[in-house]
Amino acid sequence: MDRRDFFKVGALTLSMPLLVRGVFAQEKKVQLPRLSLEDLPKKETEDAVVYHCDFPQESRFHAMLSNIRNHLSAYDFDPFRIKLVLVANGVGVKFFMKTLKGTKWEKEKIDLKRAEERLAYLSQFEVEFYICNITIKSLKLKYENFFDFVKIVPSGVASVGRLQTNGFGYIKVM
């Protein structure tokens, strides 16, 4: 075996794991956490509030996020003193999607990048985002199109009710 053949065999041998991995690789499906109503948090902090998002206006959505940020600031952004949860159902789920392609909101000019950045910022302070599974199914939305930090709940309105039963206050930005 001459030097060239030696390098060809070596290159082929070293590339085999990559080739095999490519052949057997499967597309990873995003598995968003799913909560039952019993899994929803109970009030364990000084203050606990659920914000409800079921409206279509982007400006109203961003006003709500500003309110959440301001709410956190009153507690020095300390998740041991305050627990905030945002529940989205109906048209409100569109603000939690990576893309609106293939949805009834496809032609709307919504800045999803800005929404994702602001939501990700709030999640650093343990704000949780719950998305209604009834809405996802009825609108035939794809789970993989939602931001990775959201959680799926069986019903948005049932979750709002359960959180209130669990001691959470209720805020809906008008």
URPELIN-V537204 format. One record per pair of residues at least 6 apart in sequence whose C-alpha atoms are under 7 Angstrom apart, sorted by sequence separation. I is the first residue (numbers start at 1). J is the second residue. D is the distance in whole Angstrom. If there is no record, write none. Layout:
BEGIN
I/J/D ; I/J/D
END
This chain:
BEGIN
75/81/7 ; 100/106/5 ; 164/170/7 ; 75/82/7 ; 98/112/7 ; 95/112/7 ; 131/150/7 ; 133/152/6 ; 95/115/7 ; 130/150/6 ; 131/151/6 ; 132/152/6 ; 133/153/6 ; 134/154/6 ; 129/150/5 ; 130/151/5 ; 131/152/5 ; 132/153/5 ; 133/154/5 ; 134/155/6 ; 129/151/6 ; 130/152/6 ; 131/153/6 ; 132/154/6 ; 133/155/6 ; 130/153/6 ; 132/155/5 ; 132/156/4 ; 131/156/7 ; 47/81/7 ; 48/82/6 ; 49/83/7 ; 50/84/6 ; 51/85/6 ; 52/86/6 ; 53/87/6 ; 54/88/6 ; 45/80/6 ; 46/81/5 ; 47/82/5 ; 48/83/5 ; 49/84/5 ; 50/85/5 ; 51/86/5 ; 52/87/5 ; 53/88/5 ; 54/89/5 ; 56/91/6 ; 45/81/5 ; 46/82/6 ; 47/83/6 ; 48/84/6 ; 49/85/6 ; 50/86/6 ; 51/87/6 ; 52/88/6 ; 53/89/7 ; 54/90/5 ; 55/91/6 ; 56/92/6 ; 45/82/5 ; 54/91/6 ; 55/92/5 ; 45/83/6 ; 54/92/4 ; 93/131/7 ; 53/92/5 ; 85/127/6 ; 86/128/6 ; 87/129/6 ; 88/130/6 ; 89/131/6 ; 84/127/5 ; 85/128/5 ; 86/129/5 ; 87/130/5 ; 88/131/5 ; 89/132/5 ; 83/127/7 ; 84/128/7 ; 85/129/6 ; 86/130/6 ; 87/131/6 ; 88/132/6 ; 90/135/6 ; 79/125/6 ; 89/135/6 ; 99/145/6 ; 79/126/6 ; 98/145/5 ; 77/125/6 ; 97/145/5 ; 98/146/6 ; 97/146/4 ; 98/147/6 ; 96/146/6 ; 97/147/6 ; 96/147/6 ; 58/110/7 ; 89/156/5 ; 88/156/6 ; 87/156/6 ; 87/160/7 ; 64/173/6 ; 50/160/7 ; 30/144/5 ; 29/144/7 ; 32/148/7 ; 34/151/6 ; 35/152/6 ; 36/153/6 ; 32/150/7 ; 33/151/5 ; 34/152/5 ; 35/153/5 ; 36/154/6 ; 50/168/6 ; 32/151/6 ; 33/152/6 ; 34/153/6 ; 49/168/5 ; 50/169/6 ; 51/170/6 ; 52/171/6 ; 32/152/7 ; 48/168/5 ; 49/169/4 ; 50/170/5 ; 51/171/5 ; 52/172/5 ; 42/163/7 ; 48/169/6 ; 49/170/6 ; 50/171/6 ; 51/172/6 ; 37/159/6 ; 40/163/7 ; 43/166/6 ; 42/166/5 ; 43/167/5 ; 37/162/7 ; 42/167/6 ; 43/168/6
END
